[in-house]
Amino acid sequence: MELCVALDLPTAQENLELVEKIKEHNVWLKVGLRTYIRDGESFLKAIKGINPDFKIFLDLKLYDIPNTMADAAESIMGLGVDMFNVHASAGKRAMTTVMQRLEKSEKRPIVLAVTALTSFSEDEFSEVYESAIATKADQFAKDAEQSGLDGVVCSAFESESIKNITSQSFMTLTPGIRPFGEDAGDQKRVADVAFAKGANIDFIVVGRPIYQAENPSEVVARILEQF
């Protein structure tokens, strides 16, 4: 299991100050939609300037027509990031088109598909997808695997089932982890590190419990100790 720290602070300066504080740790850094739209490629370069060994997960959740998604994926590959994601609900043709486009590269990023956003409650998800979360997450995971993707983004509660119906090597990344029982905030389906470890999750994403702490490096160290 690997730790991915969410860089979700209001400004690039604040995010880079956080990166400086945790630069001695072997972790991934998640750059989300707001941060990338605001700060762009120069922010990614600034991260590497602090520690070139940091791996970057660009969390943009691509969702469009197949060719547009593939064009965007190819552009993302040019940024030198290590992982990015698409929406599984874009469909198998779109996901397959993305992966076919990336085959041209000798070293492509890890590609994950978002199943059900962890902010969804069961009722909210059903209103949109007319299905239970667990059922649809399994289906989306199968679609992603058949389309050649490396894994999915899901909650901790879907990971074990997804691994069982795909393979243990099919990656799962879980947002909304609250390592020490912190408040769930705007997330609905959250879990702690012990649960994530038991569910054989490959990547956990932690944001607020780290960047709101007085000593983020100490919190990162405590999380890594649980691994």
C-alpha positions, 0 to 999 in steps of 0.5 A: 500500500502506498500513500498519496497526499492530496494537494488541495490547499487554496494557493500554489504557495501553500501547496508547495510549502506542504510539499517542502514539509514532507519532502523526505517521505516516499509518497505520491502527491495528488494534484486535483482539478482546482489545483491544476486549472489554477496552477498548471504545468508549472506547478508540476515542475515546481513539485519535481524541483523540490524532490524529483523522486515524488510521483504525481497523480493527476486527478482530472477524471477525464469524461468526454467523447472517446477521441477527446479523452484520448487526445487529453490522455496523450497531452497528460502523458506529455506532462510526465506525470505518473498516474491519471484517471478517467471516468468509467461511466464514459464507457468501454469504447472511450477507455479502450481508445485512451489505452490504445492511444497510450500504447505508442509510448514506451513508458506510459502513466498508470491509468485508473477509472473512477467508479463511484465518487466517495461523496455519493450516498447510496440514495444520491448514487441511485438517483443518477445511476439507478443502481446500488454503489457496490453493484455498479462499482463492480461493473465499472471495474470489469469494464475498466479491466477489459479496456486495458486500464490498470485499476480503479478509484473506489471507496475502501468498501468496494475494493475487496469485491473488485479485486475478487472479480478482476484480479489481485493485481488490478489496482485500487485507489481509495480517497476519503481515508481518515487515518485516525478517525477524523471527521468525514467532511464532505465524504460519505464512505470513509475508512481508516488505514487499518481497514484499507490495509485489510482490503488490500488497497494499493493507494490511499489518498489522505488530504485534510488530516495531513495538510491541516495538521500543525506538523504534516511530516509527523502525520505522514510518518505516523500513517506510514508506520501503519503500513 
